Amino acid sequence: MIFYNRVIYLYGLCLRLLFIVLVYYMSPRLPSSGNRRVIFSLMIMFNICLFIFVYSGCYFILHSFTLFIVEGGGFIDLPGCKYYSRFYF
């Protein structure tokens, strides 16, 4: 039983580290969004809902819409996606 809990913990830890990397590298590179991207990824990493959804199959589906956040409006700097936005994508 202890080995099983250790495997589940390491699996969740790997998913959290993968998710923080995905949030950091897939968020838009706006000029003033550097610190906000780090704070947002840390907030998601330590969110209490993370511990509920990390063991379910819909973890990345539920959080996939929060990867791209545009605050204050501006041009989204993504490959093949150039438009002005003032909403959450």
N, C-alpha and C positions, 0 to 999 in steps of 0.2 A: 504493500500500500504506500509506503514512503517513496519507493522508486516511481510509482505511478504519479504521485503528487509532484515529484521533482520534474518529471517529463512534462506534465501540464504547465508547471511554472516556467520552465525553459521555453516551451512553445509560445506561451503568452508573452514572455520577454522578447523573443525574436520577432513576434508580430508587432509589438510596440515599437521596437527599434526600426523595423521595416516601415512602419507607418509614419514615424517622425521623419525618416529620410524621404519618403514619398511626399509628405506635406511640404517639406523644405524645398525640394528640388522641382516639384510640379506646380508650385504657386507662382503667380505672375511676378516678373522681375520689374516692379515699378521702382522709380528712383527713391521714394521715401518708404518703401515697404520692407526694408531689410530687417529692422528690429521687430516689426510687427509679425513677420513670417516666423521668426524664432519664438516669439512669445506665443503666437497662435499654435505652433507645433507643440510646444511644451504644455500649453493648456489642454490640447487634445490628448496628449500622451498621459497626463495625470487626471483626466476627466473621470468621474466616478462611473459614467456610462460605459467607459472603455472596458472596465472590468466585467461588465455584464455582457457586452457584445463581442468580447475578444474570443470567447469560446463558442460562438454561434457562427453559422455559415453566412449570415447577412451582415457581418461586421463591415466589410469594405463597401457593400452596397449602400448601407445607411450613411456612411461617412464620405462617400465618393462625391457628393454634391458640395461638401465644404472644403474641397481642395483648392478651389479658385475663389479668392475673395478680393473684390475690388472695393477699396474704401475711399470715399470722397470723389469717385469718378476719375476717369482717365483712360488712356489707351491701353488695352490689354496687350501685352507683349508676349504673344505665343506664336509658334510657327503656324502660318496659314490662318491666323485668327487675329485680324487687325481691325478693331472697331472700338468706338467710344462707348463706355459703359458706366452706369451709375447704379448698379444693382449687384446682388449676390448671384454668382454664376455657379 
